[in-house]
Amino acid sequence: MRGQAMRWAGILLWIFTVGTADLAVAADPTVPGPVPQRRYIQSPKLDPEVVKREQEEIQKMVKRGDELWHDRSLGTNGMACNMCHPDATVTHPETFPKYKTMLGRVITAQEMINWCIQVPLQGKGFPIGSPVLTALEAYMNDQNKGQVMETGLPSP
């Protein structure tokens, strides 16, 4: 009985998040159409102070990422991220995680940033999730706002 209730709850949640417009297409796999996407629903009851703090913390991280993006000391050869990617262009953060042929596996954006630090910049690299990689990723994402999310989309 509990399993059946959970299954119905999941179905109702799916219907709520997908919406009725996409439901007809999703119900008939022979009908070509867009892949149903979940719609993010932000709680309208968030404490304004929490929202303000979150935005401030993200902006601090983006600012730190901007500084690091232009920092020639990340590597050992005097290069900086912005020399190949001015204003984080041609980074395609909206496509990660994705398969990278040169690494032979699916990687995250932070792993790609670390590769760039280690290979083109000839630096040591940083642990995934470190403040440095998180700041660089925040800056890269901020500079690419508005891009359509296309996880796994091939790019150079």
Buried (B, 14 or more C-beta within 10 A) or exposed (E): EEEEEEEEEEEEEEEEBBEEEBEEBBEEEEEEEEEBEEEEEEEEEEEEEEEEEEEEEEEEBBBBBBEBBBBBEBBEEEBBBBEEBEEBEEBBBBBBBBEBEEEEEEBBBBBBBBBBBBEBBEBEBBEEEEEBBBBBBBBBBBBBEEEEEEEEEEEE
